[in-house]
Amino acid sequence: PVRLSGSMALLTYVLRHLLVFLVFLGLTSTRLWDVVEFNGFDALTVLTAQGQSPLPIIVVGIDDPSIEQLREHWPWPRRVHAQLIDKLQAEGAAVVAFDIPFSNTTTTEDDAALQQAIDKAGNVVLMASLTRQNGERGNLWRRVDPNPLFTEVGAKVGLAQIEFEHDMVVRRFPLAVDSFWKEILFHLQRINPGVDFDSTLQQNHLIRFFGPDHSVPYVSYARVLGHGKPLPPGTFDGALVLVGRDTQGLVDVGSAQSDMFATPFTAFNGKLTPGIEIHAALIHNAVTRSSVEEAPYWIRASLLLLVALFSAFVPRQFRLLRSGLATTGLSVGLVGISYVLFVYFNFWLPIIGGIALAITSYLIQALHAYVDEVRNKSRIRTAFSLFVPTAVADRMAEQSSVLEPGGEELELSSMFTDLAGFTSISEQLSPTQVAQLLNFYFDQMTEIIFRHGGTVQGYLGDGVFAFWGAPVPDTGHRSKAVNACCELVAAEDAINAKLQALGLPAVHTRIGLHSGMAMVGNFGSKVRFNYTALGDTINLSSRLEGLNKRYGTPMLISAETYAGLTEGKKATFRCVEKVRVKGRDKPVEVYTPCADARVIELSHQGLDLFLTRRWDESKKVWNALLEHAPSDTIARYYLNRINEVQALPFIADDWDGIVSINEK
């Protein structure tokens, strides 16, 4: 049965982690989760950015100062762009690419000027764009190419398409075969065959941005045309020049906004990047072969499976700190692996799903452990509430191991009680009356024991077995036990009055109390609970209870218990005798409560005279004690002992007055 239970628990455990894996497998397949994962890509991009490209790429920006200085309405006359091409060609630019539409026809003079400049330079690349049109059958995308006047004289054309993710952030290479960035590089390659680049990059590759906006060297459009401070000689020699808008809001606000894009840096600096810089980044990635390949779905699924297996079996037994450290270590390890792959292998492994799975598994395990702990505490509290006060049971519930088989050695005070002559009493009562009497009696006894912090181990026939100092260790167990026992003796009259009111006979309690070391714990099993105390201390307290018959006393405590009392409390006890009980070689000195100081004094004198063999003098003291307290049973006991000793024909020299008790 235990093995089956363990197998079922393991199966449930595995199925729980498998369910978490399947949930995350489905979750990470959604577009929404892609947006979450791209936060990791963005962080890696920003963290590992070079800051600038090593390639000779220069952006000629159509910026706000240029719009002011040229004093031309947008769109600028094409003769202005013709002047720019002529200037750049004269400065030795390798390629001049315009991220500006030239699809329509303007004035004959302006178009001719631009056509002539393109033909003369021989290194110009123009953009094509996609526009959306609303038709009867829905929205249609139409490609808009430059005016044929310009392509006829050698201008190359590329589709200036920029791809967005679902969060409107640019990260991916465009789909178009004749993308703008490709045509720029193909044109550069025709001019300079030594140029090498990867022309196969498409959507499975992500852009490694080398910096935030304006990381590419910028030159103001107007400055190239001679406005403002002159440029250093050789600025454009052999450079790949990209011409595009960088206006922030003076004239071409609408166009500027449509040509500004969010990149991985936007989430960190809040700034958009001009479209022309996106093309610069695409060119940089293709030439330096630094684009990032995205991990295929099967690798992401395998990663989730490995994380699920790790979370299930590496920290097999859940411990809050140990399992937390394992989860943290796994998360840090995933971050490290993703970083290494990103930096050294241009490979992006999404790991947020794996980290989230690990954390979720940890939280589920923590919740499950918490529920188990609550159940275990409830079980302990329920179990111990039968033996100890509620406050103690609550404290024990905090110790999850107290119900485990085995025990620990603790110092405690053990008490046994018995009802004098109960066998004869029960013969005169019906079974119902016996049960009524015992239930009432035990209820009164238990209430007193609990009030003094005791643990009731059980009811043995007509007696009670209780102890102090366990399950919660207590250095004051002797005083609490003695106070409880004294109250039990004092409560006898009140208990008997209530019993007689119920039509039941009076009872008389005998109590034995001893303090010492004992083994305390669950000596049964997990299946059957048996919390108890074992050892010589327990046995001796039982023997002391039986010794009350010998002296006619209601309560006896050992010297070990007596030694732990305060001086004031000791003054309320009298020494009875030193005896050697059955099964124990070492004698024990026993004491009984006494509220009469005169009786205590005479008893002490009589006992000293008896042990020093001054029996006649001892008799006089005991008789004096009887005159003071005629019902004193201990005085009568010693008078009988003196008579027995004096009647002996021979007394050994080693006689010490210690009596051996053979009966239990």
Secondary structure as the mmCIF struct_conf table of DSSP 4:
data_model
#
loop_
_struct_conf.conf_type_id
_struct_conf.id
_struct_conf.beg_label_comp_id
_struct_conf.beg_label_asym_id
_struct_conf.beg_label_seq_id
_struct_conf.end_label_comp_id
_struct_conf.end_label_asym_id
_struct_conf.end_label_seq_id
HELX_RH_AL_P HELX_RH_AL_P1 VAL A 2 LEU A 27
TURN_TY1_P TURN_TY1_P1 THR A 28 SER A 29
BEND BEND1 THR A 30 THR A 30
HELX_RH_AL_P HELX_RH_AL_P2 ARG A 31 THR A 48
BEND BEND2 GLY A 51 GLN A 52
BEND BEND3 PRO A 54 LEU A 55
STRN STRN1 ILE A 57 ILE A 62
HELX_RH_AL_P HELX_RH_AL_P3 ASP A 64 LEU A 70
TURN_TY1_P TURN_TY1_P2 ARG A 71 ARG A 71
HELX_LH_PP_P HELX_LH_PP_P1 HIS A 73 HIS A 73
BEND BEND4 TRP A 74 PRO A 75
HELX_LH_PP_P HELX_LH_PP_P2 TRP A 76 PRO A 77
HELX_RH_AL_P HELX_RH_AL_P4 ARG A 78 ALA A 90
TURN_TY1_P TURN_TY1_P3 GLU A 91 GLY A 92
BEND BEND5 ALA A 94 ALA A 94
STRN STRN2 VAL A 95 PHE A 98
BEND BEND6 ILE A 100 ILE A 100
BEND BEND7 ASN A 104 ASN A 104
HELX_RH_AL_P HELX_RH_AL_P5 THR A 108 ALA A 121
STRN STRN3 VAL A 124 GLY A 135
TURN_TY1_P TURN_TY1_P4 GLU A 136 ARG A 137
STRN STRN4 GLY A 138 VAL A 144
HELX_LH_PP_P HELX_LH_PP_P3 ASP A 145 ASN A 147
HELX_RH_AL_P HELX_RH_AL_P6 PRO A 148 THR A 151
TURN_TY1_P TURN_TY1_P5 GLU A 152 GLY A 154
STRN STRN5 LYS A 156 LEU A 159
TURN_TY1_P TURN_TY1_P6 HIS A 166 ASP A 167
BEND BEND8 MET A 168 MET A 168
STRN STRN6 VAL A 169 VAL A 169
STRN STRN7 ARG A 172 ARG A 172
TURN_TY1_P TURN_TY1_P7 VAL A 177 ASP A 178
STRN STRN8 SER A 179 SER A 179
HELX_RH_AL_P HELX_RH_AL_P7 PHE A 180 ILE A 191
TURN_TY1_P TURN_TY1_P8 PRO A 193 GLY A 194
TURN_TY1_P TURN_TY1_P9 SER A 199 THR A 200
TURN_TY1_P TURN_TY1_P10 GLN A 203 ASN A 204
STRN STRN9 HIS A 205 LEU A 206
BEND BEND9 GLY A 211 PRO A 212
TURN_TY1_P TURN_TY1_P11 ASP A 213 HIS A 214
BEND BEND10 VAL A 216 VAL A 216
STRN STRN10 TYR A 218 SER A 220
HELX_RH_AL_P HELX_RH_AL_P8 TYR A 221 VAL A 224
TURN_TY1_P TURN_TY1_P12 LEU A 225 GLY A 226
BEND BEND11 GLY A 228 LYS A 229
HELX_LH_PP_P HELX_LH_PP_P4 PRO A 230 PRO A 232
TURN_TY1_P TURN_TY1_P13 PRO A 233 GLY A 238
STRN STRN11 LEU A 240 ARG A 245
BEND BEND12 GLY A 249 VAL A 251
HELX_RH_AL_P HELX_RH_AL_P9 VAL A 253 SER A 258
TURN_TY1_P TURN_TY1_P14 ASP A 259 ASP A 259
STRN STRN12 MET A 260 PHE A 261
STRN STRN13 ALA A 262 ALA A 262
TURN_TY1_P TURN_TY1_P15 PRO A 264 PHE A 265
HELX_RH_AL_P HELX_RH_AL_P10 THR A 266 ASN A 269
STRN STRN14 THR A 273 PRO A 274
HELX_RH_AL_P HELX_RH_AL_P11 GLY A 275 THR A 288
TURN_TY1_P TURN_TY1_P16 ARG A 289 ARG A 289
STRN STRN15 VAL A 292 GLU A 294
HELX_LH_PP_P HELX_LH_PP_P5 ALA A 295 PRO A 296
HELX_RH_AL_P HELX_RH_AL_P12 TYR A 297 PHE A 313
TURN_TY1_P TURN_TY1_P17 VAL A 314 PRO A 315
BEND BEND13 GLN A 317 GLN A 317
HELX_RH_AL_P HELX_RH_AL_P13 LEU A 320 PHE A 345
STRN STRN16 PHE A 347 TRP A 348
HELX_RH_AL_P HELX_RH_AL_P14 ILE A 352 PHE A 384
TURN_TY1_P TURN_TY1_P18 SER A 385 PHE A 387
BEND BEND14 VAL A 388 VAL A 388
HELX_RH_AL_P HELX_RH_AL_P15 THR A 390 ALA A 397
TURN_TY1_P TURN_TY1_P19 GLU A 398 GLU A 398
TURN_TY1_P TURN_TY1_P20 SER A 400 LEU A 403
BEND BEND15 GLU A 404 GLU A 404
STRN STRN17 PRO A 405 PRO A 405
STRN STRN18 GLY A 406 LEU A 419
TURN_TY1_P TURN_TY1_P21 ALA A 420 GLY A 421
HELX_RH_AL_P HELX_RH_AL_P16 PHE A 422 GLU A 427
TURN_TY1_P TURN_TY1_P22 GLN A 428 GLN A 428
BEND BEND16 LEU A 429 LEU A 429
HELX_RH_AL_P HELX_RH_AL_P17 PRO A 431 ARG A 451
TURN_TY1_P TURN_TY1_P23 HIS A 452 GLY A 453
STRN STRN19 THR A 455 LEU A 460
TURN_TY1_P TURN_TY1_P24 GLY A 461 ASP A 462
STRN STRN20 GLY A 463 TRP A 468
BEND BEND17 GLY A 469 GLY A 469
BEND BEND18 PRO A 471 VAL A 472
TURN_TY1_P TURN_TY1_P25 THR A 475 GLY A 476
HELX_RH_AL_P HELX_RH_AL_P18 HIS A 477 ALA A 490
TURN_TY1_P TURN_TY1_P26 ALA A 491 ALA A 491
HELX_RH_AL_P HELX_RH_AL_P19 GLU A 492 ALA A 501
TURN_TY1_P TURN_TY1_P27 LEU A 502 GLY A 503
STRN STRN21 THR A 509 ASN A 522
BEND BEND19 GLY A 524 GLY A 524
BEND BEND20 LYS A 526 ARG A 528
STRN STRN22 TYR A 531 LEU A 534
BEND BEND21 GLY A 535 GLY A 535
HELX_RH_AL_P HELX_RH_AL_P20 ASP A 536 TYR A 551
TURN_TY1_P TURN_TY1_P28 GLY A 552 GLY A 552
BEND BEND22 PRO A 554 PRO A 554
STRN STRN23 MET A 555 SER A 558
HELX_RH_AL_P HELX_RH_AL_P21 ALA A 559 TYR A 562
TURN_TY1_P TURN_TY1_P29 ALA A 563 GLY A 564
BEND BEND23 LEU A 565 LEU A 565
HELX_RH_AL_P HELX_RH_AL_P22 GLU A 567 LYS A 570
TURN_TY1_P TURN_TY1_P30 ALA A 571 THR A 572
STRN STRN24 PHE A 573 ARG A 580
TURN_TY1_P TURN_TY1_P31 LYS A 582 GLY A 583
BEND BEND24 ASP A 585 LYS A 586
STRN STRN25 VAL A 588 PRO A 593
HELX_RH_AL_P HELX_RH_AL_P23 ALA A 597 LEU A 611
TURN_TY1_P TURN_TY1_P32 THR A 612 ARG A 613
HELX_RH_AL_P HELX_RH_AL_P24 TRP A 615 HIS A 628
TURN_TY1_P TURN_TY1_P33 PRO A 630 SER A 631
HELX_RH_AL_P HELX_RH_AL_P25 THR A 633 GLN A 646
TURN_TY1_P TURN_TY1_P34 ALA A 647 ALA A 647
BEND BEND25 PRO A 649 PRO A 649
TURN_TY1_P TURN_TY1_P35 ASP A 653 ASP A 654
BEND BEND26 GLY A 657 GLY A 657
HELX_LH_PP_P HELX_LH_PP_P6 ILE A 658 ILE A 658
STRN STRN26 VAL A 659 SER A 660
#
